[in-house]
Amino acid sequence: YIELSLIQLDSYLQITCKNNHCEIIQKKNGSLLTTKKHASANHGLGLGNVKACVNKLHGNLNLQYDNDSFCIDIFIPNYPNKR
């Protein structure tokens, strides 16, 4: 399953994506590793690219996972820039 939500919270946009998984989540030097080397054509953007985009937009990213599910919460400012 995949659950996706977009919620406006005051001046922030919250993007949440949660999905189930059956892989063993692996980490190296504090970073998550892909377990899909055999299916490289099915890869997404990658968490590194997502984190870079969120940082560029001055947002926050939180990851949570357990043996059954993986959840990413993204909070990005959603208001006009004052120049």
C-alpha positions as CSV (number, residue, x, y, z in Angstrom):
1,Y,0.0,0.0,0.0
2,I,0.9,3.6,-0.4
3,E,-0.6,6.5,1.6
4,L,0.0,10.0,0.4
5,S,-1.3,13.2,2.0
6,L,-0.8,16.9,1.4
7,I,-1.9,19.2,4.3
8,Q,-1.6,23.0,4.7
9,L,-0.5,23.7,8.2
10,D,-0.4,27.5,8.8
11,S,2.4,28.7,6.5
12,Y,3.8,25.2,5.8
13,L,2.9,22.4,3.5
14,Q,3.1,18.9,5.0
15,I,3.7,16.1,2.6
16,T,3.5,12.6,4.0
17,C,4.1,9.3,2.2
18,K,3.8,6.0,4.0
19,N,4.2,2.6,2.4
20,N,4.7,-1.0,3.4
21,H,7.9,-2.9,2.8
22,C,9.2,-6.4,3.3
23,E,13.0,-5.7,2.9
24,I,15.5,-5.4,5.7
25,I,16.3,-1.7,5.9
26,Q,20.1,-1.3,5.8
27,K,22.2,1.7,6.9
28,K,25.8,2.7,6.2
29,N,27.3,5.7,7.9
30,G,23.9,6.8,9.0
31,S,22.4,6.8,5.5
32,L,19.8,4.3,4.2
33,L,20.9,2.0,1.5
34,T,18.9,0.7,-1.4
35,T,18.0,-2.9,-1.6
36,K,16.9,-2.8,-5.2
37,K,20.1,-3.0,-7.2
38,H,18.6,-5.7,-9.4
39,A,15.7,-3.4,-10.3
40,S,17.5,-0.1,-11.1
41,A,14.9,0.9,-13.6
42,N,12.3,1.0,-10.9
43,H,14.2,3.3,-8.6
44,G,12.6,6.6,-7.4
45,L,14.4,9.9,-7.0
46,G,16.3,8.6,-4.0
47,L,16.3,10.0,-0.5
48,G,19.5,12.0,-1.1
49,N,17.8,14.0,-3.9
50,V,14.6,14.5,-1.9
51,K,16.6,15.7,1.1
52,A,18.6,18.1,-1.1
53,C,15.3,19.6,-2.5
54,V,13.8,20.0,0.9
55,N,16.9,21.7,2.2
56,K,16.9,24.0,-0.8
57,L,13.4,25.0,0.0
58,H,14.3,25.6,3.7
59,G,12.1,22.7,4.9
60,N,12.4,19.7,7.2
61,L,12.3,16.0,6.5
62,N,11.6,13.3,9.0
63,L,11.9,9.5,8.4
64,Q,10.4,6.8,10.5
65,Y,10.3,3.1,9.7
66,D,9.8,-0.3,11.4
67,N,9.7,-3.9,10.2
68,D,6.5,-3.3,8.1
69,S,6.3,0.3,7.1
70,F,8.3,3.3,6.0
71,C,7.1,6.9,6.4
72,I,8.6,10.2,5.3
73,D,7.2,13.6,6.5
74,I,8.2,16.7,4.7
75,F,7.5,20.2,5.9
76,I,8.2,23.1,3.5
77,P,7.4,26.8,3.7
78,N,4.3,27.6,1.6
79,Y,4.1,31.4,1.6
80,P,5.3,34.1,-0.8
81,N,8.9,35.3,-0.5
82,K,9.3,38.8,0.8
83,R,12.0,40.7,-1.1
